[in-house]
């Protein structure tokens, strides 16, 4: 039998090892994850609705993954600061983005320039919460539902203003969509936060405003302001008397959501593992109760692919609205 010379055998063995090693390393890396602390970069300020759910999620993930999950708040620039940080981080499963739909689906539709491409540099991992946003009016405003508001505003063009949590926000785009559908003319007043909107509605300084579903609940319950519509196709658990826009003749299916994202090159096995762990967290009684307290429906359980499909649909919806309304920002 012919024998391969010793030196040649060594070279062949080394080549084979070099070919096999990357695959072994990749597999071992995914299996070993996580073996050190994880950072969850939150695209909102501490204490915000996004931050509250992010911290609850991080706490439970720390227990499930047996590693600390540290929240790092990086608010500002419509989520661009946090998004850029994560997009440019090492895709090893130790840096994740926690953001909302406004930052991930609306901002790309209205901003002319972004330092990174969210759709190419970040990949959806899991939705942690989803629900509509509420259209409220001051207690003395002579409208109790969306139909009455439309009639009142239509009769007095340019007589009213409405507030949202920022120029180019989902609230801004929704109202521009409604104005186009109903033939209304109002001026937009951008605020820095939804609590400021609720405060001005309560004081009667502002007549009309969009907010997240949780912030105005106490004021609505105490009849200090009136909730008259909610986006999406499901009523919120603590304000079931407020009809959806669709029920009142103006169907708007896109809803607000919070979700986790990763750098695009993060190994699929790690992304799928994080999705599974987050979905387990969402099913816990504590998390369901937390959502209800914030006037949000039970957490949606979505696969990675289902989340990708939702994001793609929302991107198209918001882009169409922004284009038709002529909303573009630098």
C-alpha atoms as one frame of an Amber mdcrd trajectory, in Angstrom:
protein
   0.000   0.000   0.000   1.298   3.434  -0.960   1.877   5.691   2.019   1.633
   9.481   2.038   4.926  10.997   3.167   4.891  12.212   6.776   5.376  15.908
   5.914   2.587  15.776   3.327   0.292  14.053   5.819   0.973  16.874   8.271
   0.141  19.479   5.663  -3.100  17.718   4.719  -4.068  17.369   8.368  -3.393
  21.049   8.992  -5.485  22.050   5.961  -8.329  19.881   7.143  -8.163  21.392
  10.609  -8.200  24.906   9.177 -11.287  24.074   7.117 -13.151  22.523  10.035
 -12.080  24.949  12.805 -14.282  27.955  11.819 -17.375  25.770  11.846 -16.501
  24.307  15.234 -15.790  27.744  16.629 -19.069  29.133  15.258 -21.057  26.275
  16.782 -19.296  26.471  20.110 -19.802  30.242  20.227 -23.556  29.933  19.724
 -23.817  27.096  22.232 -21.730  28.912  24.830 -23.730  32.145  24.561 -24.105
  33.931  26.881 -21.002  33.617  29.032 -20.675  37.274  30.109 -22.938  40.310
  30.756 -25.285  41.535  27.997 -26.053  45.183  27.224 -29.561  46.277  26.241
 -29.330  49.739  24.666 -32.646  51.561  25.144 -33.574  54.272  22.649 -35.499
  56.310  25.235 -34.870  58.132  28.486 -35.007  56.413  31.860 -38.545  56.362
  33.241 -40.282  56.450  29.864 -42.825  53.815  28.834 -40.239  52.147  26.606
 -37.720  52.117  29.465 -40.162  50.607  31.975 -40.860  47.574  29.800 -37.203
  47.314  28.755 -36.071  47.104  32.391 -38.705  44.518  33.280 -37.646  42.462
  30.259 -33.949  42.848  31.108 -34.518  41.732  34.706 -36.306  38.555  33.683
 -33.791  37.813  30.910 -30.975  38.083  33.462 -32.589  35.272  35.424 -33.345
  33.143  32.357 -29.914  33.552  30.736 -27.974  33.429  34.046 -26.048  36.548
  33.052 -26.602  40.237  33.923 -28.574  42.150  31.281 -27.577  45.782  31.760
 -29.822  48.601  30.503 -27.987  51.483  28.808 -30.274  54.449  28.023 -29.272
  56.403  24.899 -32.186  58.721  24.040 -32.157  61.352  21.338 -32.410  62.066
  17.608 -35.477  59.846  16.964 -33.650  56.741  18.135 -30.649  57.366  15.886
 -28.166  57.571  18.800 -29.117  54.162  20.206 -29.586  52.588  16.774 -26.177
  53.700  15.566 -24.528  52.379  18.743 -25.971  48.889  18.260 -25.620  48.778
  14.469 -21.897  49.446  14.809 -21.316  47.089  17.715 -19.766  43.634  17.428
 -22.457  41.142  16.270 -21.690  38.607  18.980 -24.981  38.586  20.897 -23.821
  40.864  23.707 -25.265  44.177  22.486 -28.973  44.549  21.662 -31.271  47.454
  20.870 -34.585  48.053  22.628 -36.665  50.495  20.602 -40.188  51.407  19.560
 -41.948  51.459  16.209 -41.598  55.212  15.843 -37.819  54.957  15.869 -37.545
  51.860  13.676 -40.399  52.270  11.172 -41.363  55.958  11.195 -37.972  57.698
  11.460 -36.601  56.043   8.278 -39.719  57.267   6.448 -39.335  60.925   7.426
 -35.618  61.540   7.928 -33.738  62.546   4.782 -30.391  61.412   6.161 -29.448
  58.823   8.752 -25.936  57.811   9.835 -26.854  54.163   9.417 -29.457  52.091
   7.552 -31.798  50.489  10.116 -33.285  48.009   7.653 -29.870  46.737   6.574
 -27.751  47.098   9.707 -30.242  45.884  12.317 -32.344  42.734  12.348 -35.682
  42.298  14.202 -35.510  39.817  17.075 -38.733  39.971  19.114 -41.728  42.217
  19.738 -42.257  42.811  23.451 -45.415  44.940  23.385 -47.939  46.271  20.878
 -50.961  48.534  21.099 -52.669  51.595  19.763 -52.084  55.216  20.750 -54.849
  57.405  22.151 -56.349  60.588  20.729 -57.550  62.745  23.632 -59.150  66.183
  24.017 -59.486  68.662  26.888 -62.531  68.123  29.128 -64.320  71.232  27.829
 -63.717  70.479  24.169 -67.180  69.968  22.594 -66.514  66.524  21.097 -66.910
  63.107  22.692 -65.930  60.859  19.805 -63.981  60.969  16.552 -67.022  61.726
  14.404 -67.854  64.800  16.492 -64.230  65.982  16.461 -64.070  65.703  12.660
 -67.303  67.670  12.253 -66.165  70.396  14.645 -62.706  70.848  13.134 -64.014
  70.676   9.582 -66.440  73.519  10.338 -63.598  75.743  11.593 -60.474  75.313
   9.424 -57.211  76.389  11.114 -59.015  77.157  14.380 -57.460  74.286  16.348
 -54.054  72.861  17.116 -53.068  69.319  18.024 -50.062  67.999  19.947 -47.864
  64.947  19.440 -44.583  63.745  20.934 -42.547  65.255  18.097 -42.372  66.356
  14.466 -42.207  63.276  12.272 -43.542  60.998  15.032 -46.196  58.356  14.392
 -48.745  60.646  16.108 -47.849  63.452  13.701 -48.170  61.191  10.652 -51.450
  59.684  11.876 -53.056  63.083  12.315 -51.838  64.214   8.902 -53.370  61.040
   7.474 -56.658  61.739   9.294 -56.691  65.338   8.086 -56.268  64.179   4.509
 -58.977  61.515   4.857 -61.505  63.850   6.514 -60.587  67.154   4.872 -59.376
  68.865   8.057 -56.974  71.758   8.633 -55.156  71.981  11.969 -51.724  73.136
  13.099 -49.240  70.736  14.675 -47.556  71.473  18.018 -44.601  69.123  18.677
 -43.879  68.279  22.325 -40.872  66.537  23.846 -42.901  63.947  25.755 -46.427
  62.607  26.193 -46.687  63.651  29.885 -46.321  67.266  28.706 -49.192  66.754
  26.263 -51.410  65.303  29.003 -50.550  68.195  31.331 -51.527  70.801  28.717
 -54.724  68.928  27.829 -55.632  68.848  31.523 -54.935  72.582  31.880 -56.930
  73.402  28.754 -53.864  74.904  27.072 -54.097  72.275  24.324 -57.373  71.096
  22.767 -56.324  67.891  21.005 -53.408  65.511  21.445 -52.025  62.042  20.740
 -50.328  60.101  23.543 -49.148  56.598  24.364 -51.929  54.399  25.820 -50.734
  54.491  29.427 -49.900  58.105  30.289 -53.428  59.604  30.068 -55.325  56.768
  31.802 -55.584  58.382  35.248 -56.704  61.706  33.791 -59.265  59.961  31.580
 -60.589  57.934  34.525 -60.884  61.118  36.613 -62.640  62.884  33.702 -59.967
  65.566  33.536 -59.523  64.861  29.829 -61.520  62.806  27.314 -60.173  59.914
  25.278 -62.052  59.775  21.983 -60.217  57.279  19.738 -57.411  54.719  19.667
 -55.394  53.600  16.654 -55.241  49.973  15.619 -58.137  47.542  15.626 -58.338
  46.565  19.325 -59.532  48.607  22.305 -57.093  48.990  25.201 -57.729  46.984
  28.423 -58.113  49.940  30.837 -59.981  52.260  28.443 -62.437  49.892  26.819
 -64.971  52.703  26.356 -62.697  54.375  23.786 -63.548  53.119  20.306 -60.907
  52.359  17.679 -60.440  54.654  14.711 -61.783  51.866  12.501 -64.944  51.508
  14.562 -65.486  55.236  14.086 -65.084  55.232  10.326 -61.341  55.833   9.910
 -59.533  52.476   9.911 -55.852  52.792  10.764 -54.328  49.375  11.425 -50.709
  50.277  12.202 -50.082  50.162  15.933 -47.261  51.206  18.199 -44.881  48.506
  19.377 -41.704  47.955  21.366 -39.110  45.443  20.231 -35.577  44.084  20.422
 -33.088  44.297  17.551 -29.573  42.999  16.908 -26.719  43.863  14.526 -27.466
  42.056  11.261 -24.474  39.713  11.386 -25.438  38.295  14.781 -25.510  34.469
  14.452 -28.985  33.171  13.656 -28.817  30.635  16.493 -28.300  33.428  19.037
 -31.079  35.578  17.533 -33.498  32.634  17.666 -32.459  31.843  21.253 -33.071
  35.454  22.328 -36.465  35.419  20.595 -37.428  32.240  22.461 -36.261  33.587
  25.833 -38.080  36.904  25.373 -41.287  35.111  24.390 -41.062  33.027  27.570
 -40.690  36.231  29.594 -43.737  37.757  27.890 -45.912  34.840  29.002 -45.186
  35.309  32.700 -48.083  36.603  34.841 -45.944  39.520  36.028 -45.311  40.733
  32.479 -48.966  40.359  31.446 -49.978  42.367  34.535 -47.364  45.031  33.788
 -48.781  45.478  30.276 -52.341  45.731  31.573 -51.257  48.391  34.078 -49.805
  50.385  31.171 -53.078  49.950  29.224 -51.471  47.631  26.679 -52.913  44.344
  25.435 -51.285  41.040  26.482 -47.798  40.774  24.954 -47.787  39.408  21.401
 -45.821  36.203  20.821 -44.105  36.485  17.430 -41.320  34.573  15.713 -38.345
  36.394  14.203 -39.851  36.032  10.712 -43.247  37.310  11.859 -41.614  40.375
  13.404 -39.706  41.001  10.159 -42.984  40.906   8.219 -44.634  43.389  10.627
 -41.698  45.780  10.325 -41.733  45.572   6.509 -45.479  46.300   6.411 -45.157
  49.240   8.816 -42.251  50.730   6.892 -44.378  50.755   3.755 -47.391  52.249
   5.570 -45.446  55.111   7.160 -43.460  55.823   3.995 -46.677  56.194   1.995
 -48.181  58.565   4.585 -44.993  60.652   4.840 -44.777  60.955   1.063 -48.432
  61.968   0.653 -48.204  64.477   3.518 -44.900  65.870   2.273 -43.214  65.281
   5.627 -39.432  65.128   5.374 -36.903  66.175   8.005 -33.152  66.719   8.122
